[in-house]
């Protein structure tokens, strides 16, 4: 079992940016010491409530604090950008980290972001799929001739190539069946969103494998599962802390335009009337119970990497690091 850590945004612009970066540098250093396999940084643009540093340069910097840890975008909003720039940015990250990059991507959902980039949100799925095709062609090292709906390349010969043959793994985020099928067809892995309930993981994992088999693709490979975690002496205490920590963040996502199943999940998780819904997505409770939950997910789905979020708006960096250290001291050795 591998373990990943999400360095999530918990500050807005009122917080000293030096403090923000210093906290993530410390988290990266500790991740390397504790044995974290992959560290993730997400992406948003024009976020006033939460400050997201752009992941490619940020990960290149953070990688220097843990030279053996993989670095991953988790996730990058590929539908918003030109795939030529994306291909060369990620290839650069792969080279400077000596082949330790993972490219996690998603469609995006915020109308504000699509408007700012001049991209029609209705075209996001088609742009996304075409962009991945262009990126893979560019990473091949062969001359690229591409005449698509959104992008055209005429005998392109890129010299900025990734260190990993064929390029870094491409992990596609999503929580609906269509998104999982798309990940199976054009990605290397489905990167599970935190809004997927524990009970739905196996159902959607089976969908992924079914779609891979249908297209004659390998059924082996990584299965990274992103889960939020809250460790506390009792289930009740952990559930309450998880509710308090997650409420503000999911309300921010709703404000930004989180859609479909994810919006419904966020609404449930921010409802006082349905506090127990938290337990259907969080790993929470005493360490022994967390071990049981993780083992159950791994056995039922074939999970190969558990990617954790321990940073939350309203909590201190020290609290987040205590959760991380407690996980590796009392949970990781047993799973």
C-alpha positions in Angstrom: 0.0 0.0 0.0 1.3 3.4 -1.0 0.3 6.6 0.8 -0.2 10.1 -0.5 -0.7 13.5 1.1 -2.7 16.5 -0.3 -1.2 19.8 0.5 -4.5 21.6 0.3 -5.2 25.3 0.4 -6.5 26.5 3.7 -5.6 30.2 3.6 -6.9 33.2 1.8 -5.0 36.4 0.8 -5.2 37.8 4.3 -2.6 35.3 5.5 1.0 36.0 5.0 2.1 34.2 1.8 5.5 33.4 3.4 3.6 31.5 6.2 1.5 29.7 3.7 4.6 28.4 1.8 6.5 27.7 4.9 3.8 25.4 6.2 3.7 23.4 2.9 7.5 23.2 2.9 7.4 21.8 6.4 4.7 19.3 5.4 6.7 18.2 2.4 9.8 17.7 4.5 7.8 15.7 7.1 6.2 13.7 4.3 9.6 12.6 3.1 10.7 11.6 6.6 7.5 9.7 7.4 7.4 7.7 4.1 4.7 9.4 2.1 4.9 8.2 -1.5 3.1 11.0 -3.4 2.4 14.6 -2.6 -0.5 16.4 -4.4 -1.2 20.0 -5.1 -4.5 21.1 -6.6 -5.5 24.0 -8.9 -7.9 26.8 -9.0 -7.8 30.3 -10.5 -9.2 33.6 -9.1 -10.1 32.0 -5.8 -10.8 34.7 -3.2 -11.8 32.4 -0.3 -8.8 30.0 -0.8 -5.4 30.7 -2.2 -4.1 28.1 -4.7 -0.5 28.5 -5.8 -0.2 27.1 -9.4 0.9 23.5 -9.1 3.7 23.0 -11.6 6.1 25.7 -10.3 4.9 25.0 -6.7 5.6 21.3 -6.9 9.0 21.9 -8.6 9.9 24.0 -5.5 8.4 21.6 -2.9 10.1 18.6 -4.5 13.5 19.9 -3.3 12.4 19.3 0.3 11.7 15.6 -0.2 13.8 14.3 -3.1 12.4 10.8 -3.1 8.7 11.6 -3.1 6.5 11.6 -6.2 4.8 14.9 -7.0 1.3 15.1 -8.5 -1.2 17.6 -9.7 -4.3 16.7 -7.9 -6.0 18.0 -9.9 -5.1 20.3 -12.8 -7.9 21.9 -14.8 -6.9 20.7 -18.2 -10.1 21.9 -20.0 -9.0 25.5 -19.4 -5.6 25.5 -20.9 -3.7 24.8 -24.2 -2.4 21.2 -24.2 0.9 22.3 -25.8 1.7 24.5 -22.8 0.4 21.8 -20.4 2.6 19.1 -22.1 5.7 21.2 -21.8 5.0 22.4 -18.2 4.5 18.8 -17.0 7.4 17.5 -19.0 9.6 20.2 -17.3 8.3 19.1 -13.9 9.1 15.5 -14.7 12.7 16.3 -15.7 13.5 18.5 -12.7 12.1 15.9 -10.3 14.0 13.1 -12.1 11.0 11.3 -13.4 8.8 11.6 -10.3 5.8 13.5 -11.7 2.2 12.4 -12.0 -0.3 14.4 -14.0 -3.7 14.4 -12.3 -6.4 16.2 -14.4 -10.1 17.1 -14.3 -12.7 18.9 -16.3 -13.2 21.8 -13.9 -16.6 23.2 -12.9 -16.4 26.9 -12.0 -18.2 29.2 -14.5 -16.0 32.1 -13.3 -12.8 30.2 -14.3 -14.2 29.2 -17.7 -15.3 32.8 -18.4 -11.9 34.1 -17.4 -10.2 31.8 -19.9 -12.7 32.4 -22.6 -13.6 28.8 -22.8 -17.2 27.6 -23.4 -18.0 25.4 -20.4 -20.3 23.2 -22.6 -17.2 22.1 -24.6 -15.1 21.1 -21.6 -15.5 17.3 -22.0 -14.5 17.4 -25.7 -11.6 19.8 -25.1 -10.4 17.6 -22.2 -10.3 14.4 -24.3 -8.7 16.1 -27.3 -6.1 17.8 -25.0 -5.1 14.4 -23.5 -4.6 13.0 -27.0 -2.4 16.0 -28.0 -0.3 15.7 -24.8 0.3 12.0 -25.3 1.4 12.7 -28.9 3.7 15.4 -27.8 5.3 13.3 -25.1 6.0 10.5 -27.6 8.9 12.4 -29.0 7.6 11.8 -32.6 6.6 14.6 -34.9 3.0 15.6 -34.3 0.4 16.3 -36.9 -2.9 17.1 -35.3 -6.0 18.6 -36.8 -8.7 18.6 -34.2 -11.8 20.5 -33.2 -10.0 22.8 -30.8 -6.3 22.4 -31.5 -4.1 22.2 -34.6 -0.4 21.2 -34.8 1.5 21.1 -38.1 4.6 18.8 -37.9 5.5 19.8 -34.4 8.8 18.6 -33.1 8.9 19.3 -29.3 12.3 19.2 -27.6 10.8 19.5 -24.1 10.1 15.9 -23.3 9.4 14.1 -20.0 12.0 11.8 -18.4 9.5 9.0 -18.0 9.1 7.1 -21.3 5.8 8.1 -22.8 5.3 10.7 -20.1 4.1 10.8 -16.5 1.0 8.7 -15.6 -2.2 10.6 -16.3 -4.8 10.2 -13.6 -8.3 11.4 -14.3 -10.5 12.7 -11.5 -14.2 12.2 -11.2 -17.1 10.9 -9.2 -19.8 9.9 -11.7 -20.1 6.9 -13.9 -19.4 8.8 -17.2 -16.3 10.4 -15.6 -15.1 7.0 -14.5 -15.6 5.4 -18.0 -13.8 8.4 -19.5 -10.9 7.8 -17.1 -10.8 4.1 -18.1 -10.7 4.9 -21.8 -8.2 7.7 -22.0 -6.4 7.8 -18.6 -3.9 5.6 -16.8 -5.9 5.6 -13.6 -9.1 6.9 -12.0 -8.3 9.3 -9.2 -11.2 9.0 -6.8 -12.7 12.3 -5.7 -13.4 12.8 -2.0 -17.2 13.1 -2.6 -17.6 9.4 -3.5 -19.0 7.4 -0.6 -17.1 4.4 0.7 -20.0 2.1 -0.4 -19.8 3.4 -4.0 -16.1 2.9 -4.5 -16.4 -0.8 -5.4 -19.3 -0.1 -7.8 -17.4 2.6 -9.7 -14.2 0.6 -9.6 -16.0 -2.3 -11.3 -17.3 0.2 -13.9 -13.7 1.3 -14.5 -12.4 -2.2 -15.0 -15.4 -3.1 -17.2 -14.7 -0.2 -19.5 -11.0 -1.0 -19.6 -11.7 -4.6 -20.6 -14.2 -3.5 -23.2 -11.5 -1.5 -24.9 -8.8 -4.2 -24.5 -6.8 -2.1 -22.0 -4.7 -3.4 -19.1 -6.6 -4.2 -15.9 -3.4 -3.8 -13.9 -2.2 -0.5 -12.7 -2.6 2.0 -9.9 -5.8 2.7 -8.1 -5.3 5.9 -6.0 -8.2 6.6 -3.6 -8.5 10.0 -2.1 -10.1 10.0 1.4 -10.4 12.7 4.1 -9.3 11.5 7.5 -10.0 12.6 11.1 -8.3 10.7 13.9 -9.7 11.1 17.4 -10.2 9.1 20.6 -13.9 8.3 19.7 -16.0 8.1 16.6 -18.3 10.8 17.9 -15.4 13.2 18.5 -13.9 12.5 15.1 -17.3 12.9 13.3 -17.9 16.3 15.0 -14.3 17.5 14.1 -14.7 16.3 10.5 -18.0 18.2 10.2 -16.5 21.4 11.7 -13.4 21.2 9.5 -15.0 20.3 6.2 -18.1 22.5 6.3 -16.3 25.8 5.4 -14.4 24.1 2.6 -17.3 22.4 0.9 -19.4 25.6 1.2 -16.6 27.4 -0.7 -16.7 24.7 -3.4 -20.5 25.2 -3.7 -20.1 28.9 -4.0 -17.6 28.3 -6.9 -20.1 26.2 -8.7 -19.4 22.6 -7.8 -21.8 20.5 -9.9 -24.0 17.4 -10.1 -23.1 14.6 -7.7 -20.4 16.6 -6.0 -22.7 19.4 -5.2 -25.2 17.0 -3.6 -22.4 15.5 -1.6 -21.3 18.9 -0.4 -24.8 19.9 0.6 -25.2 16.7 2.6 -21.8 17.3 4.3 -22.8 20.8 5.3 -26.1 19.9 6.7 -26.6 19.8 10.5 -29.5 17.4 9.9 -27.4 14.8 8.3 -24.1 14.8 10.3 -23.7 11.1 10.0 -23.3 11.5 6.2 -19.8 12.6 7.0 -18.9 9.0 8.1 -19.8 7.7 4.6 -16.9 9.6 3.1 -14.4 10.2 5.9 -12.0 7.7 7.4 -12.5 8.6 11.0 -12.4 7.5 14.7 -9.7 5.9 16.8 -6.6 4.5 14.9 -7.9 0.9 15.2 -11.2 1.8 13.5 -9.3 3.8 10.8 -7.3 0.6 10.1 -10.4 -1.4 9.7 -12.0 1.1 7.3 -8.8 1.3 5.2 -8.5 -2.5 5.1 -12.1 -2.9 4.0 -11.7 -0.4 1.2 -8.5 -2.0 0.0 -9.9 -5.5 0.1 -13.1 -4.6 -1.8 -11.6 -2.3 -4.4 -8.0 -3.2 -5.0 -6.9 0.2 -3.8 -3.1 0.6 -4.3 -2.6 4.1 -2.9 -4.5 5.9 -0.1 -4.3 9.7 -0.6 -5.0 11.7 2.6 -6.2 15.2 3.3 -5.3 16.4 6.8 -5.3 20.2 6.2 -8.6 22.1 6.7 -9.5 25.8 6.9 -9.8 26.8 10.6 -7.3 24.2 11.8 -3.7 25.0 12.5 -0.7 23.6 10.7 0.4 21.9 13.9 -3.0 20.1 14.1 -2.6 18.9 10.6 0.9 17.6 11.2 -0.2 15.9 14.4 -2.8 14.0 12.3 -0.2 13.0 9.7 2.3 11.8 12.3 -0.4 9.9 14.2 -1.5 8.2 11.0 2.0 7.0 10.2 2.7 5.9 13.8 -0.5 4.0 14.5 -2.3 3.3 11.3 0.0 2.9 8.3 2.1 0.0 9.8 -1.1 -2.0 10.0 -2.4 -1.6 6.5 
